[in-house]
Amino acid sequence: MAATSNRAVRRNVTLLETPKDAQRHVSLRDQAYHAIKRLIITTGLRPGEILSEPALSTQLDIGRTPIRQAIDRLLNDGLVEVMPRKGTIVKPVSLDEILNIIDARIVNETFCVRVAAERASTEVPAQLRRNLEAMREAAQARDIETIADLDQAFHAIIAGSARNPVMSDLLRNLHERSARMWFISLSTNEQHSRICDEHAAIVEGIARQDPDAAERAMRAHIESFRANITRQG
């Protein structure tokens, strides 16, 4: 298991689910959940690795009961699985599963981006542009963890514009289940810049209130991810 300090883990838990003004109110169970999920997504806990409750409790400085509850929740998320005679492990990354997730993302995210473009106010494009500016800065710094966080936040903003909590929850789960492969595949500066350019095209379609352009840009972005994963698979 990768050694990660308690302070570093809690600082990097997630951009999406623990806003800065609410972090101090998060329960130990939720802290454990976000921290372990973060380790899985960034491959601090690698696919196939056995999850040791005592070791995680020591590493995160959180009691074993919240750790156990967090692992149960991650099991429901599809990020860990129980193996006979081995215990609970980080679920291995399956290329077939990732490709199925990509298919589901195309159907749902193209719908969401059309809604975002049709309802476009100044608020959503402004949020997305701030996100894109931060992503370009992270790309220049080669900060892959921050790029990954900002990518998830970018897509969450678009999903939220559909005003459908079920859709938002579905897409968040799909992103988290494929995030490990995304994180591993994002290895070159050229890829970092390409993602920023793809996001910029999506923002432009939304800002122009052009659902067709926004959908084309979103589809191209997701298909680019598919092509990158397929090459590495």
C-alpha positions in Angstrom: 0.0 0.0 0.0 1.3 3.4 -0.9 2.4 5.5 2.1 0.4 8.7 2.2 0.3 11.0 5.2 -3.0 11.7 6.9 -2.7 15.4 6.2 -2.1 14.8 2.5 -5.0 12.4 2.1 -7.5 14.8 3.8 -6.2 17.8 1.8 -6.8 15.9 -1.4 -10.0 14.0 -0.6 -12.0 15.4 -3.5 -13.1 18.7 -5.1 -16.6 17.4 -5.8 -18.0 16.1 -2.6 -16.5 18.0 0.3 -16.7 21.8 -0.3 -14.1 23.7 1.6 -16.7 25.4 3.9 -18.2 22.0 4.8 -15.1 19.8 5.2 -14.9 20.3 9.0 -18.5 19.0 9.4 -17.9 15.7 7.4 -18.4 12.6 9.5 -15.5 10.2 10.1 -17.4 7.6 8.0 -17.5 10.1 5.1 -13.9 11.2 5.6 -12.9 7.5 5.4 -15.0 7.0 2.3 -13.6 10.0 0.4 -10.0 9.3 1.4 -10.1 5.6 0.4 -11.9 6.4 -2.8 -9.3 9.0 -3.6 -6.5 6.4 -3.0 -8.3 4.0 -5.4 -8.8 6.6 -8.1 -5.2 7.9 -8.0 -3.9 4.3 -7.8 -2.5 4.8 -4.3 -4.4 1.6 -3.8 -3.8 -0.4 -6.9 -6.3 -2.7 -8.8 -6.4 -6.1 -7.1 -4.8 -4.9 -3.8 -6.3 -6.3 -0.6 -7.9 -3.7 1.6 -6.6 -4.1 5.2 -8.9 -2.3 7.7 -6.1 -2.1 10.4 -3.6 -0.7 7.9 -6.1 1.9 6.5 -7.1 2.8 10.0 -3.5 3.6 10.9 -2.8 5.3 7.6 -5.8 7.6 7.7 -5.9 8.0 11.5 -9.5 7.0 11.5 -11.2 4.2 13.6 -11.9 0.8 12.1 -15.7 1.1 12.3 -15.8 4.1 9.9 -13.2 2.3 7.6 -15.5 -0.7 7.5 -18.5 1.4 6.7 -16.6 3.2 4.0 -15.5 -0.1 2.4 -19.2 -1.2 2.4 -20.1 1.9 0.5 -17.3 1.5 -2.0 -18.6 -2.0 -2.6 -21.9 -0.6 -3.6 -20.1 1.9 -5.9 -18.4 -0.9 -7.7 -14.9 0.2 -6.8 -14.1 -2.7 -4.5 -15.2 -6.4 -4.5 -15.1 -9.4 -2.1 -13.0 -12.3 -3.3 -13.4 -15.7 -1.7 -10.4 -16.6 0.6 -8.8 -13.2 -0.1 -11.1 -10.7 1.4 -12.1 -7.3 0.0 -9.9 -6.0 -2.8 -9.7 -3.0 -5.1 -11.7 -4.0 -8.1 -9.4 -4.7 -11.1 -9.8 -2.4 -14.1 -11.5 -4.2 -17.0 -11.2 -2.7 -20.5 -14.6 -4.2 -21.4 -16.2 -2.5 -18.4 -14.6 0.9 -19.2 -15.8 0.7 -22.8 -19.3 -0.1 -21.5 -19.1 2.9 -19.2 -18.0 5.1 -22.1 -21.1 4.0 -24.1 -23.3 4.9 -21.1 -21.5 8.3 -20.8 -22.1 9.2 -24.4 -25.9 8.6 -24.1 -26.3 10.5 -20.9 -23.7 13.3 -21.2 -24.7 14.3 -24.7 -28.2 14.7 -23.3 -27.0 16.8 -20.4 -24.8 19.0 -22.6 -27.8 19.7 -24.9 -29.8 20.7 -21.9 -27.0 23.0 -20.7 -26.9 24.7 -24.1 -30.6 25.1 -24.3 -30.9 26.6 -20.9 -27.6 28.5 -21.0 -27.4 31.5 -18.8 -24.2 33.4 -18.0 -23.8 31.3 -14.9 -22.9 27.9 -16.3 -20.5 29.1 -19.0 -18.8 31.3 -16.5 -18.4 28.3 -14.1 -17.0 26.2 -16.9 -14.6 28.9 -18.0 -13.2 29.3 -14.5 -12.8 25.5 -14.4 -11.0 25.5 -17.8 -8.7 28.3 -16.7 -7.7 26.3 -13.6 -7.2 23.2 -15.7 -4.9 25.0 -18.1 -2.8 26.1 -15.2 -2.7 22.6 -13.8 -1.7 21.3 -17.2 1.2 23.7 -17.4 2.3 22.5 -13.9 1.8 18.8 -14.9 -0.4 18.4 -11.9 -2.4 15.3 -12.9 -4.4 14.9 -9.7 -5.7 18.5 -10.0 -6.5 18.0 -13.7 -8.4 14.8 -12.8 -10.4 16.7 -10.1 -11.2 19.6 -12.4 -12.3 17.2 -15.2 -14.8 15.6 -12.8 -15.9 19.0 -11.6 -16.4 20.2 -15.2 -18.6 17.3 -16.1 -20.5 17.6 -12.8 -21.4 21.2 -13.6 -22.8 20.1 -16.9 -24.7 17.2 -15.4 -26.1 19.5 -12.7 -27.5 21.8 -15.4 -30.0 19.1 -16.3 -31.6 19.6 -12.8 -32.0 15.8 -12.5 -30.4 14.4 -9.3 -30.7 10.9 -10.6 -28.8 11.7 -13.7 -26.1 13.6 -11.7 -25.6 10.6 -9.4 -25.5 8.2 -12.3 -22.8 10.2 -14.1 -20.8 10.7 -11.0 -20.6 7.0 -10.5 -19.7 6.4 -14.1 -16.9 8.9 -13.9 -15.6 7.5 -10.6 -15.6 3.9 -12.0 -13.5 4.9 -15.0 -11.4 7.5 -13.2 -8.5 5.1 -12.5 -8.0 4.3 -16.1 -8.4 8.0 -17.0 -5.8 8.9 -14.4 -3.3 6.2 -15.6 -3.9 7.2 -19.3 -3.3 10.9 -18.7 0.5 10.7 -19.0 1.7 13.3 -21.5 1.5 17.1 -21.8 0.0 16.7 -25.2 -2.9 14.8 -23.7 -3.3 17.5 -21.0 -3.5 20.2 -23.7 -5.9 18.2 -25.8 -8.4 17.7 -22.9 -8.3 21.5 -22.3 -9.0 22.2 -26.0 -11.9 19.6 -26.0 -13.4 21.3 -22.9 -13.1 24.7 -24.5 -15.1 23.5 -27.5 -17.8 22.2 -25.2 -17.9 25.5 -23.3 -18.2 27.4 -26.6 -21.2 25.4 -27.7 -22.9 26.0 -24.4 -22.1 29.7 -24.4 -23.5 30.1 -27.9 -26.6 28.2 -26.9 -25.9 25.8 -29.7 -27.1 22.3 -28.5 -25.8 20.6 -31.7 -22.3 22.1 -31.4 -22.2 21.3 -27.7 -23.3 17.7 -28.3 -20.7 17.2 -31.1 -17.9 18.6 -28.8 -19.0 16.3 -25.9 -19.2 13.3 -28.1 -15.7 14.0 -29.6 -14.3 14.5 -26.1 -15.6 11.1 -24.8 -14.6 9.3 -28.0 -11.1 10.8 -27.6 -11.0 9.1 -24.2 -12.2 5.8 -25.8 -9.4 6.0 -28.4 -6.7 6.7 -25.8 -7.9 3.9 -23.6 -8.1 1.4 -26.5 -4.6 2.3 -27.6 -3.3 1.6 -24.1 -5.5 -1.5 -23.5 
